[in-house]
Amino acid sequence: MDLTNRDSFGSKFGVIAAAAGSAIGLGNIWRFPYVLGANGGGAFLLIYLIFVVVIGIPVMMSEFVIGRSAQRNPYGAFRILAPGRPWYLVGIMGVAAAFMILAFYAAVAGWTMEYLYQSVVNGFSGKSAEEMSTMFDTFRSGSARPVIWFLVFMVMTSCIVMAGIQKGIEKYTKVLMPVLLLLLIALSIRSLTLPGAGEGLVFLFKPDFSKITGKVVLEALGQAFFSLSIGMGTLITYGSYIQKKERLGNTAVSVSLTDTFIAVLAGVAIFPAVFAFSIDPASGEDLVFKTLPVIFQQMPGGYFFSLIFFLLLAVAALTSTISVLEVVVANFTEEFQFGRRKATVLAALAISVLGIFASGSWSWFKELDIFGFSVFELLDHTSANYMLPLGGFFIVVFVGWFMGKPKVSGELSSNGMFPVRYYPLFLFIVRFIAPIAIALVFLNSLGLF
Ligand code: PFF
């Protein structure tokens, strides 16, 4: 297949914007606070930060190296770089993870759309924290709305992916993400000035080491992978669109630090309010939806803040869902020679079936119980906590032990164009530290020591 006129990102900022667009999303603003809240707060944050630096950044660099070197989707990349070897299975697992993630992620994006709608019609007006909580439960359990919003979101994602990389992704991210950041800062200021806010900060930043268990460590690892969009080949796919003259190391560091900053900022916006309004920080995946509208109610100009915030959150989710769908579509177009349109429609239809079960987990499919999990929980936990770290394990092992130093250092330095003094450290991490750390977290979560 002719790969000479493959799409590529137009500029340095375009690359960072697109990769950051994938990384920044509901994972930062919805999943991070809920998982942190359910896992004891500050100690989780500390472990999370360590994982981002020690494992996350090296995995992200490794994905970029694989993708740009092979110029393919994850499955095809492993086939080209390791012909006749079973490494392509990592690519297949990535496609499977993309299916699962999109199914529940777009369901949550659907909740965001409902909240955007409620902001427009002023549906939060005058409601207490308790009423806000009931409102969310009623929405999620009572009707076809969550499923309809999920489908709306899938259609939007598919339309953008169909239009292609360059036009589809760069344009939106560049302008809108900085605005989201400003809004989060405004929200944090309001949240921090609520009476009783201090307790939330203590919860978020003061580690209580007695809270650390095998499960907490596993969840922190899973959240780091999920938030950085690593472990399933999304950034292998994006790496294949990065031009040869870009520095992969710098890009990975900027994207990871930005992503982490936004997650912590979301924590600063949410936890003070959680404590001020006596909401249970461990309530689960409904935490953010029950907290944010209450903060908006307490802000001057809350109507507009809430409107713009949920709009931007939906956009942030969209720049992530397109990156997930792109993994599947790149695979279908390059491996089965499907046209882009056909690949997108087929992938979106298949994912939608799974997603209807996920978004109906509180209504139509409430009784459906798989090993004690709802469909939504099963997709969420299995993909983030097991599939992504497992994928990351194989990705670093591949780059560290099998790809060959000349290729790896050639990619990182753009064939000698840039110095890569960090290379020995990078190699040590991808060969030893990252794979051993991931293995230990898995064994520990199984209670093996
Ligand atoms: N990183 C995204 C977020 O934090 O919202 C979610 C995500 C996108 C996960 C792409 C995995 C992925 F491959």
Residues whose N, C-alpha, C, O or C-beta is under 5 A from the ligand:
A	BS01	PFF	S22 A23 I24 G25 L26 G27 N28 F226 S227 L228 S229 I230 T234 S320 S323 V324
